[in-house]
Amino acid sequence: MRRHFYPIALLGLSSVLTASLVGSPEQADKAHHTHKLFFENVTKLCGQQFEGVTEFPPDPDHDFAGKKLVASVESCTEGEIRIPFRVGEDTSRTWLLTLTKEGLLLKHDHRHADGTPDKVTMYGGWANAAGTELRQHFPADQETAKIIPEAATNMWTITLDLEKQQLRYALERHVQPRYSAVLTRVEEEEQ
């Protein structure tokens, strides 16, 4: 028996987009609530700076190996948080977290020194239903698969450890670790 389902008419476009990422409408509501709590927890870090190092891979030839990593939680608005991520002297990267009716979106904004967009920029994805108020997982979206075909299986994870005052960023590809960093909050007098 062939089933017909007309979700846009029944649920509205935003509910359909969220449900398609996380399952049923009930799961979508729960996931959106968790996305919102995570976004609020990151917003509480606005104005704070985190410093750290690459945890994985241990390869001394990796582009980020031995370089100081700095993530600054800034430009926090009701719907968007910008987190510039510096690798050594390279300031070309910014993580963008956007909270919408459709869910929580992570994008990587890469810019040249003059502010123009890099050829490879604005890749990322929507948070799935597996997250919590302190950890969210972002599988690569269709746009990312077009920009970087080999990244179609990417999964980015951002974790907050409020007790240790740490921010953890990790990337998997083909369900295998590809990169991870742990950054610890810098006291104001150190900044």
C-alpha beads as a LAMMPS data file, in Angstrom:
LAMMPS data file: protein, C-alpha beads

191 atoms
190 bonds

1 atom types
1 bond types

-500.0 500.0 xlo xhi
-500.0 500.0 ylo yhi
-500.0 500.0 zlo zhi

Masses

1 110.0

Atoms # bond

1 1 1 0.000 0.000 0.000
2 1 1 1.368 3.360 -0.966
3 1 1 1.170 6.069 1.679
4 1 1 0.937 9.739 0.940
5 1 1 2.141 12.237 3.455
6 1 1 1.787 15.977 3.006
7 1 1 3.809 17.284 5.962
8 1 1 4.044 20.922 4.939
9 1 1 0.302 21.310 5.012
10 1 1 -0.007 19.377 8.280
11 1 1 2.929 20.570 10.343
12 1 1 4.381 23.676 8.753
13 1 1 7.727 23.858 7.010
14 1 1 9.876 24.437 10.086
15 1 1 8.436 21.453 11.939
16 1 1 9.020 19.253 8.920
17 1 1 12.644 20.309 8.581
18 1 1 13.296 19.682 12.249
19 1 1 11.379 16.386 12.259
20 1 1 13.275 15.170 9.219
21 1 1 16.519 15.696 11.126
22 1 1 15.433 14.204 14.422
23 1 1 12.426 11.870 13.855
24 1 1 8.841 12.323 15.006
25 1 1 7.259 15.696 15.828
26 1 1 7.544 14.815 19.548
27 1 1 11.253 14.056 19.139
28 1 1 11.621 17.266 17.152
29 1 1 10.046 19.301 19.978
30 1 1 12.316 17.656 22.556
31 1 1 15.399 18.155 20.347
32 1 1 14.528 21.803 19.696
33 1 1 14.177 22.364 23.452
34 1 1 17.606 20.759 24.002
35 1 1 19.094 22.834 21.154
36 1 1 17.732 25.962 22.821
37 1 1 19.198 24.990 26.220
38 1 1 22.605 24.339 24.620
39 1 1 22.443 27.687 22.807
40 1 1 21.588 29.423 26.106
41 1 1 24.532 27.715 27.832
42 1 1 26.918 28.919 25.115
43 1 1 25.402 32.412 25.367
44 1 1 26.334 32.434 29.083
45 1 1 29.968 32.172 27.949
46 1 1 29.732 35.324 25.825
47 1 1 32.758 37.542 26.292
48 1 1 34.906 34.666 27.513
49 1 1 38.023 33.314 25.854
50 1 1 39.224 29.708 25.774
51 1 1 42.753 28.512 25.003
52 1 1 44.018 25.048 24.312
53 1 1 45.741 22.596 22.051
54 1 1 44.976 19.891 19.548
55 1 1 44.233 16.544 21.227
56 1 1 43.851 14.468 18.069
57 1 1 45.538 13.606 15.825
58 1 1 48.864 13.294 17.632
59 1 1 50.623 13.702 14.266
60 1 1 53.382 16.350 14.636
61 1 1 52.925 17.191 10.926
62 1 1 49.230 18.100 11.293
63 1 1 48.504 21.721 10.315
64 1 1 47.365 22.565 13.862
65 1 1 50.067 20.600 15.744
66 1 1 51.909 22.630 18.365
67 1 1 49.892 25.784 17.665
68 1 1 48.046 27.699 20.353
69 1 1 44.275 27.479 19.818
70 1 1 42.004 30.302 20.954
71 1 1 38.209 30.373 20.809
72 1 1 36.489 33.627 21.804
73 1 1 32.745 33.504 22.412
74 1 1 31.522 36.840 21.076
75 1 1 28.783 38.581 19.098
76 1 1 26.010 36.828 20.991
77 1 1 22.514 37.784 19.858
78 1 1 19.127 36.177 20.369
79 1 1 19.645 33.919 17.369
80 1 1 23.374 33.807 16.576
81 1 1 26.669 33.293 18.369
82 1 1 29.990 33.950 16.645
83 1 1 33.058 32.149 17.978
84 1 1 36.280 33.166 16.230
85 1 1 38.711 30.238 16.363
86 1 1 42.384 31.185 16.047
87 1 1 45.049 28.635 15.179
88 1 1 48.439 30.178 15.958
89 1 1 48.442 33.465 14.046
90 1 1 45.712 32.291 11.624
91 1 1 42.480 34.189 12.356
92 1 1 40.558 32.979 9.295
93 1 1 38.039 30.741 11.107
94 1 1 34.781 31.515 12.893
95 1 1 32.219 29.035 14.190
96 1 1 28.655 30.300 13.767
97 1 1 25.888 28.859 15.925
98 1 1 22.426 29.884 14.775
99 1 1 19.209 28.992 16.602
100 1 1 16.075 29.059 14.430
101 1 1 12.634 27.453 14.428
102 1 1 14.222 24.704 12.308
103 1 1 16.815 23.891 14.975
104 1 1 20.447 24.621 15.790
105 1 1 22.880 25.165 12.931
106 1 1 26.689 25.121 13.020
107 1 1 28.582 26.731 10.144
108 1 1 32.298 27.292 9.657
109 1 1 32.953 30.752 8.220
110 1 1 36.399 30.986 6.640
111 1 1 37.713 34.399 5.569
112 1 1 40.870 35.794 4.019
113 1 1 42.818 38.500 5.885
114 1 1 40.960 41.191 3.890
115 1 1 37.589 39.810 5.060
116 1 1 36.545 38.223 1.782
117 1 1 35.106 34.695 1.962
118 1 1 37.439 31.775 1.381
119 1 1 36.670 29.409 -1.506
120 1 1 35.690 26.771 1.078
121 1 1 33.403 28.376 3.637
122 1 1 30.004 28.118 5.327
123 1 1 30.045 24.353 5.695
124 1 1 28.524 22.506 8.650
125 1 1 25.117 21.137 9.525
126 1 1 22.031 21.038 11.729
127 1 1 22.227 19.519 15.211
128 1 1 20.651 16.092 15.473
129 1 1 18.498 14.682 18.297
130 1 1 21.380 12.958 20.109
131 1 1 22.560 16.088 21.909
132 1 1 22.088 17.491 25.388
133 1 1 22.163 20.936 26.935
134 1 1 25.966 20.547 27.173
135 1 1 26.798 18.607 23.985
136 1 1 25.520 18.881 20.434
137 1 1 26.302 16.822 17.329
138 1 1 26.148 18.398 13.867
139 1 1 26.125 15.998 10.893
140 1 1 27.170 17.502 7.565
141 1 1 24.304 18.977 5.567
142 1 1 23.653 18.793 1.814
143 1 1 25.360 22.149 1.242
144 1 1 28.520 20.807 2.888
145 1 1 28.447 17.685 0.701
146 1 1 28.360 19.962 -2.367
147 1 1 31.141 22.255 -1.111
148 1 1 33.389 19.438 0.183
149 1 1 32.220 16.064 -1.190
150 1 1 34.657 14.098 0.986
151 1 1 33.089 15.745 4.074
152 1 1 29.597 14.341 3.417
153 1 1 29.946 12.013 6.437
154 1 1 31.394 14.655 8.767
155 1 1 30.035 14.942 12.286
156 1 1 31.093 17.938 14.386
157 1 1 30.559 17.851 18.137
158 1 1 30.792 20.767 20.537
159 1 1 30.868 19.954 24.244
160 1 1 30.759 22.287 27.221
161 1 1 32.236 21.190 30.556
162 1 1 31.007 23.838 32.970
163 1 1 32.791 22.313 35.961
164 1 1 36.203 22.308 34.261
165 1 1 35.330 25.491 32.331
166 1 1 36.270 23.795 29.072
167 1 1 35.048 23.811 25.516
168 1 1 35.707 20.730 23.393
169 1 1 35.471 20.683 19.586
170 1 1 35.643 17.396 17.689
171 1 1 35.270 16.199 14.116
172 1 1 34.590 12.684 12.877
173 1 1 34.542 11.471 9.281
174 1 1 33.252 8.012 8.316
175 1 1 32.565 7.502 12.048
176 1 1 36.298 7.785 12.786
177 1 1 38.008 10.546 14.807
178 1 1 39.555 13.140 12.519
179 1 1 40.279 16.095 14.821
180 1 1 39.672 17.213 18.406
181 1 1 40.720 20.090 20.596
182 1 1 40.102 20.965 24.201
183 1 1 40.164 24.611 25.263
184 1 1 40.041 25.939 28.820
185 1 1 38.571 29.255 29.900
186 1 1 41.142 32.008 30.371
187 1 1 40.809 34.137 33.483
188 1 1 40.141 37.809 32.668
189 1 1 43.487 39.061 33.960
190 1 1 45.253 36.566 31.622
191 1 1 43.447 37.834 28.502

Bonds

1 1 1 2
2 1 2 3
3 1 3 4
4 1 4 5
5 1 5 6
6 1 6 7
7 1 7 8
8 1 8 9
9 1 9 10
10 1 10 11
11 1 11 12
12 1 12 13
13 1 13 14
14 1 14 15
15 1 15 16
16 1 16 17
17 1 17 18
18 1 18 19
19 1 19 20
20 1 20 21
21 1 21 22
22 1 22 23
23 1 23 24
24 1 24 25
25 1 25 26
26 1 26 27
27 1 27 28
28 1 28 29
29 1 29 30
30 1 30 31
31 1 31 32
32 1 32 33
33 1 33 34
34 1 34 35
35 1 35 36
36 1 36 37
37 1 37 38
38 1 38 39
39 1 39 40
40 1 40 41
41 1 41 42
42 1 42 43
43 1 43 44
44 1 44 45
45 1 45 46
46 1 46 47
47 1 47 48
48 1 48 49
49 1 49 50
50 1 50 51
51 1 51 52
52 1 52 53
53 1 53 54
54 1 54 55
55 1 55 56
56 1 56 57
57 1 57 58
58 1 58 59
59 1 59 60
60 1 60 61
61 1 61 62
62 1 62 63
63 1 63 64
64 1 64 65
65 1 65 66
66 1 66 67
67 1 67 68
68 1 68 69
69 1 69 70
70 1 70 71
71 1 71 72
72 1 72 73
73 1 73 74
74 1 74 75
75 1 75 76
76 1 76 77
77 1 77 78
78 1 78 79
79 1 79 80
80 1 80 81
81 1 81 82
82 1 82 83
83 1 83 84
84 1 84 85
85 1 85 86
86 1 86 87
87 1 87 88
88 1 88 89
89 1 89 90
90 1 90 91
91 1 91 92
92 1 92 93
93 1 93 94
94 1 94 95
95 1 95 96
96 1 96 97
97 1 97 98
98 1 98 99
99 1 99 100
100 1 100 101
101 1 101 102
102 1 102 103
103 1 103 104
104 1 104 105
105 1 105 106
106 1 106 107
107 1 107 108
108 1 108 109
109 1 109 110
110 1 110 111
111 1 111 112
112 1 112 113
113 1 113 114
114 1 114 115
115 1 115 116
116 1 116 117
117 1 117 118
118 1 118 119
119 1 119 120
120 1 120 121
121 1 121 122
122 1 122 123
123 1 123 124
124 1 124 125
125 1 125 126
126 1 126 127
127 1 127 128
128 1 128 129
129 1 129 130
130 1 130 131
131 1 131 132
132 1 132 133
133 1 133 134
134 1 134 135
135 1 135 136
136 1 136 137
137 1 137 138
138 1 138 139
139 1 139 140
140 1 140 141
141 1 141 142
142 1 142 143
143 1 143 144
144 1 144 145
145 1 145 146
146 1 146 147
147 1 147 148
148 1 148 149
149 1 149 150
150 1 150 151
151 1 151 152
152 1 152 153
153 1 153 154
154 1 154 155
155 1 155 156
156 1 156 157
157 1 157 158
158 1 158 159
159 1 159 160
160 1 160 161
161 1 161 162
162 1 162 163
163 1 163 164
164 1 164 165
165 1 165 166
166 1 166 167
167 1 167 168
168 1 168 169
169 1 169 170
170 1 170 171
171 1 171 172
172 1 172 173
173 1 173 174
174 1 174 175
175 1 175 176
176 1 176 177
177 1 177 178
178 1 178 179
179 1 179 180
180 1 180 181
181 1 181 182
182 1 182 183
183 1 183 184
184 1 184 185
185 1 185 186
186 1 186 187
187 1 187 188
188 1 188 189
189 1 189 190
190 1 190 191
